[in-house]
Amino acid sequence: MPDSNKGGRKPRVTDEDLLNVFRESDEPVLSTAEVAEQVPIKRRGTLNRLQTLKEDGYLESKQIGGRNTVWWLTE
């Protein structure tokens, strides 16, 4: 089970909560904004967490159209 809380306060949204957004989606990829809409953290916080999950090997991503990024599960 991933845990990107490397010190500091306990996150309101766990890594599993974020990964479950992907698992429960009918779409094969999700944008950062789409994930942020599903959790009680702002877009920038969501982006940071998704980047950590990618670094930890749980997600892959691709930048499309300038500043937009789509994400998908590696499992």
C-alpha positions, 0 to 999 in steps of 0.5 A: 500500500503506498504512503507518500506522507513522508513526514509532516501532518497526516493527509486528508486524502490517502494515496489509496483514496487517489488510486481509487479515483482511477480504479472506479473511473470508466475512463482509461486516463484522467486529467489532474483536474478530473482527479482534483474534482473527486477529492477534497484537495486543490488542483496543485495539491492533487498534482503534487500527490499524483507526481509522487505516486508516479515516482513511486511507480503507481501511476504513469503520465503524459503531458498533452496540450501545453500544461495538461497532464493525463494519468493512468494506473500502472497496475 
